[in-house]
Amino acid sequence: MKIAFLSEMGFEGKIPSNHPNMRTEFAWMYALNADHFNIRGFNHIKGYNKIFIIFPKGRVFLDAAGSKLVNEPNPVSDILDSDLVEVLKNQNKEVYFVQEGPSWWFTNYEMADQINFINLIRLSDGIYAHNEYDVSFWKGFTDNVFIIPTLMVEDPIKDIEWKPQNKTIVGGNFSRWYGGLQSFIVAQEFENDLWTISSHAQRPQEEELINHLPRTMWAEWMEQLSTFKYAVHLMPTIAAGTFSLNCAYFGIPCIGNKKVDTQRLCHPHLSVDVDNIEKATKLAKKLKTDKSFYNQCSKQAKENYRKFYDIKQFKNKINGL
């Protein structure tokens, strides 16, 4: 079967198994032996059995309450107002959208862009969502909704061993998108060195409260992660859940959002409502003081990673669809 992915990335071709930046979308492409093309070249893509479109988020210029901050256009408006799906369906067999970020992201667009996005979804053969939680949202627009599980390809990290030190990783910066502040509050219960990632969402003066890992390729990130004993990721944005999955691979107990599949399935005893900081704090205290509970959560995370997210499971699931 010939498969192609379209996204905003500029490269063309396949992903090798040892790619150093094997993020989830790259892992999907590798596992499905798919070709990748930039989305703006859609007119020239022909002869594929399945096309998977990872539509770029674009840019929105709103405050938290939805008021416009900057009067600039969304840079993907022209694609939304194109015959993207019609052309692809005429030249290929089936066309699907893959959820990018939270399901609600496109509702930040201007009205014309929102309606155009919905129309593209309805013209396609269906959508692949991140989580069970997302399915009911997308079924409001199309009957054909499936889940494409988050995935890791282990070749680039197979020689990395988990050697935990007494320190905690917080899975995001101090913004509403990542929930870094509430994660930081909970992580303080471990009374050890606290670290987080560096990203576009990093706020001024964060470094006065918490250490920051440098931005790296995925394989280097996994090597850094392998040195942590605890993880907290109370991220309210429901998306692919790679942080929870990366932790589960090593067996790092992660307190996180119960609506994200990778968290709920791999860390069932540590999954909470992200606004329930009280419960998350109690779980942190228990992980710190109850060695048997810590060991249980660690062992279960590694086992559930294999059970639900091994690449063989991914291929069986997608082939079954």
N, C-alpha and C positions, 0 to 999 in steps of 0.2 A: 504494500500500500504506500502511495506517495503522499507525504504530509508536508505542509508548509506552515510556518508561523510568520505573521506580520506584526511588526512593532515599530516604535520610533527609533530604534537603534539602527545605525547606518551600515552594518556589515552584511555581507551575503555569504551563505554557505552553511556548513554543519558545525556542530560543537564537538570537539574531541573529548574523550573521557577524562583526560588530565588537565582540562581547562582550569587555570588557577582561580578564576572568578565564577565558580559554578553556583551561581544564584539559582533560585527556583525555576525561573523561566528558561535558563540555560539547561538545567537538569531535565526539564520536560522535553526540550528539543533533542537532547542527547538520547534520552530513553526511547523516544519515538522515531529516532533516525530521521529527523525532520530537517528541511532546509529553512533558512531564515531570509527574509527580505524586509527592506524598509517599507513601511505602509504606503508611502507616497508613490511607490512604483507599482501600485496594484494593477494598473492597466496591462502590464506585461506578464502577469503571473498566470500560467496556463497549465492544464493537464494534471492537476493534483486531485486526489480522492477527497482529501479534507484540508481545509484552510482554517487555521486558528488565528483570530485577530486579537492581539493584546492592544487595545486602543489606548493611546497616550492620554494621560490625565489632562494635559494642557495646563493652562494657568487661569486661576480665578483671582479676583482682587476684591475680596469681601472681608469685612470684620466678622467677629464671632456671631454677631446678631444678623448678619446678612446684608449689611449696608455696604454700598460700593465705596472703595477707598481710592482707586485709580481708574480713570476712564481709558482703559486699554483693551484691545480685542483679545479674545481667546485665540491663541496661535493654532488651534486645531479646528477652528470654525469652518475652514474651507473643506476639510475632509468630511466633517459632519454634513455639509451641504453638497455632497457629491454623490455619484452613482456607484460608490464603493462596492456595496453588496451585490447589486445587480450585475456589474461587470464581472465580479469574481464568480458568481453563480453561473453566468453564461459560459465561462471559460474553465470552470472546475466543477466537481461534483457536489460538494457540500461545503458550507461556510458557517463557522461558529465564532461567537465572541467569547473571549476569556475575561472574566472579571479582573479588573485592575484596581487595586486598593479597595476601599470600602464600597459597598453596593450603592450608597447614596451619593457618591462623589459628583456624578454628572448633574445632580440637582443644584449644584452651585453655578452652573452655566447660565447664560442669558436664555430667555424663553425660547428663542428660535433654535438655539443649540440643544436645549433639553428635548424639544419635540423631534428634532432631526435625529438625535441619538436614539430615542425610543423607536422611531421609524426604522432605523438601521437594524436594531435588535429584532424587530418584528419581521423584517424581510429576511433575516438570516435563518439558518436551520436550527438555531437554538443557542443557548449560552452555557458555558461551563463556569460554575461558581466555586468560591473558595471553601465554604463551610455549609454544614446543614442549616445553620442559622440564616444563610443568605438565600436558600432555595425558595422560601415562601415569598420573599421580596420579588425575585425575578419571575416567579410564576404569575405575578400580576401583569406581566408583559408578554410572556410566551409560555406555552405548555411544555416545551422541550428544554428542561433545565437539568443539568447533570453536575456532578462534582468532579473537579480535577484536583486530586490530592496534592498538597505541597510535597516537594520531593528533594532529597539529597542524593548526589552521586558521590560515592565514597572514595573513588580512585585518588583524587588529589589529597586526601587526608588520611589514607589508610595506615600510615606509619605514625600518626599522632596518638600518643597515649594520654589518658586522663590522669594528671598528677595534681590533684587539688591542693591548693594552699588555703589558709584561713582568710578568705576574702570573698566579697559578694559583688556580682555584676548586676547592675540595673539596666534594663533593656530599652533605654530611650532617654531623650533629653527632656528638659523642663518646659514642655509645651502640652497643650490639651491633646494634640494628636497622639503623643507618646505616653502621656501620663507620668512623666518622670518625677514630679513632685511627690505624688502619692506612693510611687514605688520607693523613692528615697526614704520617706517616713517609715515605711514598713521595713526596709532594709537596715535601718538603724538598730533594729532589735538584735541583729547578729553581732553588734559591737566589734566589728573588724574593719578592715580597709574596704571602702566602697568605691566602685568604679562604674563608669557608664561609657557609652560610645560617643564618638564625635560625628555630627551630621549637620545638615543644613538647618536643622531646628535648634541647634545649640544656642542657649541664651547667654548674654553677657553676665559675667560673675558666677556662672555655674561652677567654674573651677575652684571657687572659694569654698564650695561645699563638698565636691566630689571629684575624684580623679577621672581623667579621660583617656581612653585608648585612642590611638591615631586611626584615621580612616585607612583601611587596607583592602586588598583583594580578599575574596571569601576564604580561601585556604589559609591565609595568614590570620584572618579573624578567628577561624576555628582553632588554630594553634594557641592564640591568646585565650580563647574561651576555655581551653583544656586545663587552665591553671586555677579555675574558680571552684569553690565548694558550694556556694548558694547562688540562686538567681531570683530576681523579682521583676515582673513585667506586667504591671497593671495598666496596660495600654487600652484605652477605650475604643480606639479605631479597630474595627473587626476586619482583618485582612488575611493574608496568607499564613501568618503565624510561624514564620521561619525561626524566630528566636527560640520559642518553646521547643521546636523540633530539634534545633541544633543542640540545645541543652540535653534533651532526651537521649541523643546519640551517645553522649558521654556518661549519662546517668546523673547529671546535675539536677537536683530537685529545684523546680521552678514554680513559684507562686504567680498565677496569672489569670487571664480573662477566660471564664468558663464558656463563653460563646464562640471561642476560637477552637476549631476541631483539634489542631495539634496539641493545644494545651489540655483540653478536656479528655482526649483519648490517652495521651502520654503521661499526664500528671493529674489523674482523677482526684486524688486526695488534696491537691493543692490548687484547685480551680475554684475561683470565687467571682462574684459580681464585683466589677472593678471599683464600684463606689462603697463596697463593704470593707473599708480599711480596718475596721475592728476585727473581723474574721481573719483577714490577711495577716494582721499583726499577731494574732493568737497562733496561727500556723507557723509564722516565723519563730516564735518563742518555742514552739514544740519541736521544730526541726533542730533548733540549737541545743535543747536540753534533753531530748529523747532520742538517744542513739538508734534504738530499734526502729523508731518511726522514720528517721532519716534514711537508714539503710533500706527500709521497705520502699520508700518513695524513690530512692535511687535505682534499686533493682527493677521496680515496676516500670520506671521510665525507659530503661534500656530494653526491657522485654516488649513493651508496647510499641516502641519505635520499630522493632523488627516485625511485630505482629501487624501493624497498621501501615507502616510507611517504608518498608523495605522496597527497593526498586522492582523486585519480582511482584510484590503486591500491586504496585502502581501499574505495571504492564498488564497484569491480569484484569484489573479493574477497567482500564481504558479499552483493552481489547474486547472485554465483555460488553462495552457500550457500542 
